[in-house]
Amino acid sequence: MDIIIQMLVLVLGHTAFLKIAIMFIKNWLGLEIHAKKESKIIGGEDAEETEITYQVSIRLSGNHMCGGAIALFGVTEVVITAAHCVDSGITHKYTIIAGDLRRSNTSGHEQCRSVVRIISHESYSGMTFANDIAIIFTDKPFNWTEHVRPIELPYPYQQTSGDVIISGWGTPKRWLSLGCSAVPIVDDETCMEAYASVVILESMLCAGFLGEGGKDTCQGDAGGPVVSVDGRYLAAVVSWGKGCADPFFPGVNTELSYYIDWIASHVGNHTGNPIGVHTRT
């Protein structure tokens, strides 16, 4: 099946079109992978002021495409998102918006940054969503305020348990307020049983209410933060799933602790703005 899909999209030479084509064809064939039909955080609540300070909206030509999270690695500020959300070939068309709780109006807390570099994982697979992670470097760091502040990263191979906080705006034009919800981690073995016909890698983190459903990320939330309730660190970024809030299929996310060394290898080679220019208010 994957070979057929790849042959169908070979005529499209641009990475962005390739990713869109893969998602479209998978949906058409009943293999829906986080190009979800519903919108926003399913079953969630509106986020409160200063609650989700690390969340960003990744916009392509001004339109919300995906979520992401501001993180600090050493002295370098980066935005972490999913590889399937971005295309390094059109970097100049992306902007990153932080502090935008409600997209329906302007609060004055919003900060906009241009994108100067995107690094997607070299082994990312658009067919299996393996290594679905990307680093975004902006033209200058965000000013840290009570509405905009980075999230901590996990240490290498740190295992996350308990509940995680998911957040996002979902599909544009359908939901304009940032939503959030707490959902429990689903262990690897249980997740593998749920997705019996799909490979669940060790570097994927599953979360959701199995047997209940009702709360989940959905279309437009991809790339957004999955934060450990206990440790308050970025445990994962939203990657893919079957449907939205399906009681039989948890959401599947890219687990950050497996990519700390990879992030370090690229951040160390980037000559961007240090955090010394931040305003800590």
N, C-alpha and C positions, 0 to 999 in steps of 0.2 A: 504493500500500500504506500509506504513512504517513497519507494522508487517512482511510483506513478506520479505522486505529488511533486517530487523534485523535477521530473521531466516536464510536467505542466508549467512549472514556474521558471524553467531555464531561459525562456524567451524574455524574461524580465531582468534586465541587466542591473537595475539599481537595488541596493540592499533594502531600502524602505519599502519599495513595491514588492520585493520578494517576501518580506515579513508579513505584509498585509495579505498577499496572495496565499501564503501558507495558512494563515488563520482563517481566511475565507473558505478555502477548500476543505480544511478540517471541519469547520462548522457545517458545511454542505454535506460532508460525508458522515456527520454525526460524531465527530471526534473533537467536540468543542473544548478548546484549551484557552480559557480566560479571555476570549473575545466574547464576554458574557452578555446576555440579552437584557438583563435587568440593569438597575442603576444604583449607584452610591453604596455605602456600607449597609448591607441588608440587615434589618432588625436593630440597627444602631441608634444612637442618640446624637443630637447636635453637640459638638465639642464646645466646652466653655472657653472663655477668654483665658489666655496664657496656659491652657491645658496641654496642647499639642504643639509646642513651640518649634519643633524640629521639622515639621511637615512642610513640604514645598509642592507647588504645582509646576510640572514641566509642560511648557507650552510650545507648540509648533506653529509658527506664523500667527501667534496670538491666541490659538485655541488650546484648551486644556487637553493633554493627551494621557498623561500618567502622573503618578505621585513619585515622591522621592524623599530622602531624609538628609538633613544637614548633619555632618559628622566631623569630628576633629581627629586627625591622625597625626600625632606628634604636634608640630606647629603649623600643619597645613589643613585648611578647611576644604572639605570635598562634599559633593552631593552623591549619595549612593542610590542607585535605582536598578531596574531590571534591564538586561541587555536587549530584550525584545521591544523595549520602549523607545530606543534611540538609534540614530544612524550617524556615525562619525563623518559621513560624506556631506552632510548638510548642517554642520555645527552652527553656522551663522544664522540659521532659521529658528534656533531654539532660544527661549528665555526661561529663567527660573524665578518664580515668585514665592516669597516667604512672607509670613505674617498675614496671609489673606484668609481669614476665618470664614467670611461670607462673600462669595464672589458676586452676589447681587448688588453689593454696594461697596463704597470705598471708606475705610475706617481711618486711614492715615497711618496705619501700622505696617502697610505693605512695603516690601522692598523688592526691587526688580534687578536682576543681574543677567548680563549676557554670558553666553557659553563660549569658551575659548578652546576647549578640548574635551573630547569624549573618548574614553577607553572602555570598550566592551571586552569581556573575557575572550581570549583567543580560541578557546575550545567550546564556546557557546554553540548549542545546537537548537535551531529553530524547529526541529522535528520532535525532540525529546525534552526540550527546555533544560537540558543539563547546563550547568554553569551560567545560569541566567542572571548575570550581574554586570553592572557597568559603573564606572566612576566618571563624574562630571566635574570639570574645573571651570570656575566662573572668572570673569574679568577682574573681580575684586571680592574680598570677603564680605559677608553680611555684617551689619552692625548688630551686635548682640544687645537685645532689649528684653523686657519681660514677655514680649510677644514672639521674639525670634532668638532662638538659642539652640546649639547643637545637642545631639544625643550621644551618649557614650557608646563605644564599640565593645564587643565582647573580647575576651582573650582567645588565642588560637584554640580551636576545638572545644570551646566551652559548651557544655550541654545545657539546653534550656528545658525547664519543666514548669508545670503549673499553668497559669494563664498568661496570655499575651494580649496587648492592646493593638487592634487594627484600626486604621483611620484612612479617610479619603473622601473625595467629592463625588466619585463615580462619573457616569457619562455626562458630558456637557449638556446644558440646556434642560436637564431633567432634575438636577439637584444642585443648589447653589450654596449650601452650607456644609462645612466640614463635618462629617459624621465619624463616630468612633464607637467601638464596642470591645468588650473583653470576651475572649473565647479560649477554651482549653487546648493545650497541646495534645495531639494524638500521637501515640508512640509509633515508631517505624513499622513494626510488625503488623499492627492494626491497620495502618494506612496502606501497606502493601496488600493486605487482604481486600481492602475496599477497592483499590485500583488493581485488580488481579491481572488485567491485560496490559497494564502500563508499568514501565520501570520506575520505581521510586528509589532514588539514589540516597546514599547516606548523607549527602550534602543538601538534602531537601528537608524542610521542616513542615509537618502537617499540623493543621489546627482547625477546630470546628466542633460543633455539637453533633457527634454521630448518634443516629437514632432519633434526633430531635430536629436538627437543622435550624432555620430561622435567623441565624446570624452568620454573616460572611462578607468577604470583599466581593466586588463584582466589576463589571466593565468600567474602565476609567480609574480603578483603584490600583492597577498593576504598577509595580515599582515602588509602591508606598511602604511605609514603615510597619514592621511587626515588632513590638517592643515588649520585653519581659517585664511583667508586673513586679516580680520580686527584685530583680536586679536593675531595672530601669536602664537597660542597654538595648541597642538595636540588634535583636535576635535574628531578624530576617527581613527580606523585602518580598512583597507579594509577587508571585510568579504566575501560577496557573491553577486550574481546577475544572471539574465537571459541573456545569451549571452554576447556580448561585444559591448558597444556603441549602443545598441538597442534604437531606438527613443521612444519605448513604455515602456521600463523597465529601471529605473535608477539603478545605483550601490547601494548596501546596505552595510553599514559599522557599526561596533560596536562603539557606542558613549561613549567616555571615561569618560565624566562627571558623568555617572551613576555608575562608577566603582572606583572612587577615594577612597572611604572608604574601598573597597575590596583590592585595592592596598596597602593602608596604613596598613591594618591588616597583610599582608604578608611581606611587607618591614620591618616592625617593629620587625619581628621575625627572620630576616635574619642577620647573623653576617658576612657581607662581607667587602670589602675594602671601607673606606670612601673616599670622594672626595678630601681630603687634599693632596693626592698624584698627583693630576692633574697638568699638566704644562699648564698654561693659557697664550698662546702666540698668 
